[in-house]
Amino acid sequence: MAGSGGLGGGAGGSQGARGGPGAALRAPRAPLLFAALVLGAYCLCALPGRCPPAGRIPAPAPAPAEPPRAARSPGTSGLPVASGSGRRRFPQALIVGVKKGGTRALLEFLRLHPDVRALGSEPHFFDRCYERGLAWYRSLMPRTLDGQITMEKTPSYFVTREAPRRIHGMSPATKLIVVVRNPVTRAISDYAQMLSKTPGLPSFGTLAFRRGLGPVDTAWSAVRIGLYAQHLDNWLRYFPLSRFLFVSGERLVSDPAGELGHVQDFLGLKRVVTDKHFYFNATKGFPCLKKAQGSGRPRCLGKSKGRPHPRVPEAMVQRLRAFYRPFNRKFYQMTGQDFGWD
C-alpha cells in the first residue's frame, strides 16, 4: 500500500500547512479514495461480466432463408437447426473451461483442421447472453458443410451453475471439452492477467487468504475456479462422463500434438493436426504453429499469452497446494485421470 501512503502523506502535508481542525479530518480522504478506486477496478476485473455488446462479436453475413420445414437434429429438444450445405448450426462441441488453462491455444490448434469451424471470439451465451435466445446464438456461428464440426469456446461456462442445464436444453449430445491445469499455477496466472488490466491490485496473498495467511478465501474467483471436482459435480447432473474430454493444460504445452490427437479422436475427426504443425517457442515458453503453406511466418498466440507471473512466496504456494490436494484427488477419481498436480 505504498501508493496510498504516498498520497496520504502529500495530502496531509498540504492541509497541515494551512492549519485548522478541519484539515486533519480531511487528510485521510485521499488514501481512502485511492483504495476505493483500486477495489472498484478489481471488482470490475474479477466479477462475471455482462453480455458482450453486439459490436464485440463479428456480425455474420445474412443466412439464407430457412426451408418451409426446418430440419431437426436428434437431441435438440425439438429446436430447429440449420442443416445442409453451408449453413449455420448449433455447436456440436464446446470448450467450456477453464480460464487460464489453455483454451485459446487449444481452439487455435483445432482450427488448423479442415473439418473444424470455430467462432473466434467468446460469445458467453450460456452464462451472460442466454436471454438473447438460441436463434441469436446460432446466427453467430460460422457456416459449415456436411461433415464439418461447429465449435465455440467460453471458459467461464465450466464455473457457471446454469450452463449445464442450458447446454443440455440445446442438445444433450453436445461434446464438452475441459482444459484443466494445476489449480495453483492457474490461480497465479489468473492474478497476473488481472494485474495487467488493473495495476495497483492488492497482493496475491491478500486476495487468496483471509487475515494474512489465514484460511484460503474461496470467495475469490481465482481460487474458486480451481475447485474442479465441485464444478464437475454440477455438470454430471446433466451430462454423463462419456460426453467429456479433459485435456491437460500442462501436456498441451509439453506435447501439443499428443493432446490434439486425443481431442481429434474424441470429436470423431481424422488425425490431421500432428507434430509437424508445431515448434516450441522458448521465449514465450509454449508451442507455436509453424508457418502454413503460403503464409509468410510462423504464428504464435498474442502478447497477452505467456506473460510472466508475479513472484508468490513459497509458503503461500505450499498452503494452496495443501488446500487443493483433496479436491484434486476427488477430481482424479471422478475423471479416471491423474493429472500429476500433487
C-alpha positions in Angstrom: 0.0 0.0 0.0 2.9 2.3 -0.6 0.9 4.2 -3.2 -1.8 5.1 -0.7 0.7 6.0 1.9 2.4 8.4 -0.5 -0.9 10.0 -1.4 -1.9 10.3 2.2 1.4 12.0 3.1 1.1 14.5 0.4 -2.4 15.4 1.3 -1.7 15.7 4.9 1.3 17.9 4.4 -0.5 20.5 2.3 -3.6 20.6 4.5 -1.4 20.8 7.7 0.4 23.8 6.3 -3.0 25.6 6.2 -3.8 24.6 9.8 -7.2 24.4 11.3 -9.0 21.5 12.8 -10.9 20.6 9.6 -7.6 19.8 7.8 -6.8 16.8 10.0 -10.2 15.3 9.3 -9.9 15.8 5.5 -6.4 14.4 5.2 -7.3 10.6 5.2 -9.7 11.0 2.3 -7.0 10.7 -0.3 -5.8 7.2 0.7 -9.4 6.1 1.2 -10.4 7.3 -2.2 -7.4 5.6 -3.8 -8.2 2.3 -2.1 -11.8 2.6 -3.2 -10.8 3.1 -6.8 -8.4 0.1 -6.7 -11.0 -2.2 -5.2 -13.6 -0.9 -7.6 -11.4 -1.7 -10.6 -10.6 -5.1 -9.1 -14.3 -5.9 -8.9 -14.8 -5.0 -12.5 -11.9 -7.3 -13.4 -12.8 -10.2 -11.2 -16.6 -10.4 -11.2 -18.6 -12.0 -14.0 -19.1 -9.5 -16.8 -22.1 -8.5 -18.9 -23.2 -9.9 -22.2 -20.8 -8.5 -24.9 -22.3 -5.8 -27.0 -23.4 -6.9 -30.4 -20.5 -4.9 -31.9 -17.9 -7.0 -30.0 -18.9 -10.2 -31.8 -18.4 -10.1 -35.6 -21.7 -10.0 -37.3 -22.1 -12.9 -39.7 -23.4 -12.4 -43.2 -27.2 -12.9 -43.5 -28.1 -16.6 -43.6 -30.1 -18.0 -46.5 -33.9 -18.3 -45.9 -34.9 -21.4 -44.0 -36.8 -24.0 -45.9 -40.5 -24.2 -45.1 -39.9 -27.2 -42.7 -36.6 -26.7 -40.9 -34.6 -29.8 -40.3 -34.4 -31.0 -36.8 -31.4 -32.7 -35.2 -31.7 -35.6 -32.7 -31.4 -34.4 -29.1 -32.1 -30.8 -29.6 -35.4 -30.7 -27.7 -37.3 -30.0 -30.9 -35.4 -26.8 -31.7 -34.9 -26.3 -35.5 -31.3 -26.2 -36.5 -29.7 -25.1 -39.7 -28.7 -28.1 -41.8 -27.4 -28.8 -45.2 -24.5 -27.3 -47.2 -23.1 -24.0 -45.9 -25.5 -23.5 -43.1 -25.1 -22.1 -39.6 -25.6 -24.8 -37.0 -25.6 -25.1 -33.2 -22.1 -26.2 -32.0 -21.7 -29.9 -31.7 -18.8 -29.4 -29.4 -17.9 -26.7 -26.8 -14.7 -25.9 -25.0 -16.3 -25.0 -21.7 -13.3 -24.4 -19.5 -11.2 -23.5 -17.7 -10.0 -19.9 -17.7 -6.2 -19.6 -18.0 -6.0 -23.4 -18.6 -5.0 -23.2 -22.3 -8.4 -22.9 -24.0 -7.3 -20.3 -26.5 -4.3 -22.4 -27.6 -6.5 -25.5 -28.0 -9.0 -23.6 -30.1 -6.3 -22.1 -32.4 -4.7 -25.5 -32.8 -8.0 -27.2 -33.7 -8.8 -24.5 -36.3 -6.0 -26.0 -38.3 -8.2 -28.9 -39.0 -10.2 -28.6 -42.3 -13.3 -30.2 -40.7 -13.4 -27.8 -37.7 -15.1 -24.4 -38.0 -15.0 -22.4 -34.8 -16.2 -19.0 -33.6 -13.0 -17.0 -32.8 -14.5 -14.8 -30.1 -16.1 -15.9 -26.9 -19.9 -15.5 -27.2 -20.7 -16.0 -23.5 -24.1 -17.2 -24.5 -24.8 -19.8 -21.8 -23.6 -17.6 -19.0 -24.3 -13.9 -19.9 -26.4 -13.7 -23.0 -28.9 -16.5 -22.7 -31.8 -14.1 -22.8 -31.0 -13.3 -26.4 -32.2 -16.7 -27.5 -30.9 -19.7 -29.4 -31.7 -18.2 -32.8 -29.3 -15.3 -32.0 -26.7 -17.8 -30.7 -26.9 -19.8 -33.9 -26.6 -16.7 -36.1 -23.1 -16.1 -34.6 -21.8 -19.5 -35.8 -19.6 -19.9 -38.9 -21.2 -21.7 -41.9 -20.3 -25.4 -42.1 -20.6 -28.1 -44.7 -21.9 -31.5 -44.0 -19.3 -33.5 -42.1 -17.7 -30.4 -40.5 -17.9 -29.6 -36.8 -19.1 -26.3 -35.4 -17.3 -25.2 -32.2 -17.0 -22.3 -29.8 -15.1 -21.8 -26.6 -16.1 -19.8 -23.5 -14.1 -21.0 -20.4 -16.4 -19.4 -17.9 -19.2 -21.9 -18.8 -17.5 -24.6 -16.6 -18.0 -22.5 -13.4 -21.5 -21.1 -14.3 -24.1 -23.1 -12.4 -26.8 -22.6 -15.1 -24.6 -23.5 -18.0 -25.0 -27.3 -18.0 -28.8 -27.2 -17.9 -28.9 -24.6 -20.7 -26.5 -26.5 -22.9 -28.4 -29.7 -22.3 -31.5 -27.9 -23.4 -29.8 -27.0 -26.7 -28.6 -30.6 -27.2 -27.8 -33.4 -24.7 -25.5 -34.8 -27.4 -23.1 -31.9 -27.1 -19.4 -32.9 -26.7 -17.7 -31.0 -23.9 -14.0 -30.3 -23.7 -12.4 -29.0 -20.4 -8.8 -27.9 -20.4 -7.5 -28.1 -16.8 -4.3 -27.0 -15.3 -2.6 -27.2 -11.9 -5.1 -25.0 -9.9 -2.3 -23.2 -8.0 -0.5 -22.2 -11.2 -3.8 -21.4 -12.8 -4.7 -19.1 -9.9 -1.4 -17.2 -10.1 -1.8 -16.9 -13.9 -5.3 -15.6 -13.4 -4.0 -13.0 -11.0 -1.3 -12.0 -13.4 -3.9 -11.3 -16.0 -6.0 -9.2 -13.6 -2.9 -7.3 -12.5 -2.1 -6.5 -16.2 -5.5 -5.0 -16.6 -5.7 -3.3 -13.2 -2.3 -2.2 -11.8 -2.5 -1.5 -8.1 -4.5 -4.5 -7.1 -3.9 -5.9 -3.6 -1.2 -8.6 -3.5 -1.9 -12.2 -4.4 -1.7 -13.2 -0.8 -4.1 -10.5 0.3 -6.7 -11.8 -2.1 -6.0 -15.6 -1.7 -6.0 -15.7 2.1 -8.1 -14.2 4.8 -6.3 -12.4 7.6 -2.8 -12.8 6.3 -2.0 -16.5 6.0 -5.4 -17.5 7.4 -7.9 -19.7 5.6 -7.9 -19.8 1.8 -10.6 -17.4 0.5 -12.7 -19.5 -1.8 -14.9 -16.4 -2.5 -12.1 -15.1 -4.7 -12.8 -16.2 -8.3 -9.1 -17.1 -9.0 -9.2 -19.7 -6.1 -12.8 -20.9 -6.7 -12.3 -21.8 -10.4 -9.7 -24.4 -9.4 -12.2 -26.4 -7.4 -12.7 -28.6 -10.4 -14.4 -31.5 -8.6 -17.1 -29.2 -7.3 -17.8 -27.7 -10.7 -17.8 -31.1 -12.4 -20.4 -32.4 -9.9 -22.8 -29.8 -11.2 -22.2 -30.9 -14.8 -22.7 -34.6 -14.1 -26.3 -33.8 -13.1 -27.0 -33.2 -16.8 -24.3 -35.0 -18.9 -22.7 -38.4 -18.5 -18.9 -38.6 -18.1 -18.7 -40.0 -21.7 -19.7 -36.6 -23.1 -16.5 -35.0 -21.6 -12.9 -34.9 -22.7 -10.4 -33.5 -20.1 -7.3 -32.0 -21.6 -4.2 -31.5 -19.6 -3.0 -27.9 -19.9 0.5 -29.0 -19.0 0.6 -31.6 -21.7 -0.9 -29.2 -24.2 2.4 -27.3 -23.7 4.8 -30.2 -23.5 3.2 -32.4 -26.1 0.6 -30.4 -28.1 0.4 -33.0 -30.9 -0.3 -35.8 -28.4 -3.1 -33.9 -26.7 -4.5 -32.8 -30.1 -4.6 -36.4 -31.2 -6.9 -37.3 -28.2 -9.1 -34.3 -29.0 -9.4 -35.2 -32.7 -10.3 -38.8 -31.7 -13.0 -37.5 -29.2 -14.5 -35.3 -31.9 -14.5 -38.2 -34.4 -12.1 -36.5 -36.7 -9.2 -37.8 -38.7 -5.8 -37.0 -37.0 -4.8 -34.2 -39.4 -3.1 -31.9 -36.8 0.2 -33.6 -35.9 3.6 -32.7 -34.5 4.6 -31.4 -38.0 2.4 -28.3 -37.2 4.2 -27.2 -34.0 7.5 -25.8 -32.8 8.4 -24.7 -29.3 9.0 -21.0 -28.7 11.5 -20.7 -25.9 10.8 -17.0 -25.5 7.1 -17.5 -24.8 7.5 -20.8 -23.2 4.8 -22.7 -25.1 4.2 -24.2 -28.6 3.6 -22.1 -31.7 2.3 -23.0 -35.1 4.7 -23.5 -37.9 4.0 -21.3 -40.9 1.3 -22.7 -43.1 1.7 -23.2 -46.8 1.6 -19.9 -48.5 2.0 -18.0 -45.2 4.8 -15.6 -44.6 5.8 -16.5 -41.0 5.0 -18.8 -38.1 2.1 -18.0 -35.8 2.1 -17.7 -32.1 -0.7 -16.6 -29.7 -0.9 -12.9 -28.8 1.3 -10.9 -26.5 -1.1 -11.5 -23.6 -0.2 -15.2 -23.7 2.9 -16.3 -21.9 3.1 -13.2 -19.7 5.5 -13.6 -16.7 3.9 -14.5 -13.4 4.3 -12.3 -10.3 6.5 -13.8 -7.6 4.4 -15.6 -4.9 6.2 -16.6 -1.6 6.8 -20.4 -1.4 4.9 -20.6 1.8 1.7 -19.4 0.1 2.3 -21.8 -2.8 2.6 -24.7 -0.4 -0.5 -23.6 1.5 -2.5 -23.5 -1.7 -1.2 -26.9 -2.8 -2.3 -28.4 0.5 -5.7 -26.8 0.2 -6.3 -28.1 -3.3 -4.9 -31.6 -2.7 -8.2 -33.3 -1.6 -10.2 -31.5 -4.4 -7.6 -32.7 -6.9 -7.8 -36.3 -5.7 -11.5 -36.3 -6.0 -11.3 -34.8 -9.5 -8.8 -37.6 -10.4 -11.3 -40.2 -9.2 -14.2 -38.6 -11.0 -12.5 -38.4 -14.3 -10.3 -41.5 -14.1 -7.3 -39.4 -14.9 -4.3 -38.5 -12.7 -3.0 -35.1 -13.8 0.0 -35.2 -11.5 -0.5 -32.0 -9.7 0.3 -33.4 -6.2 
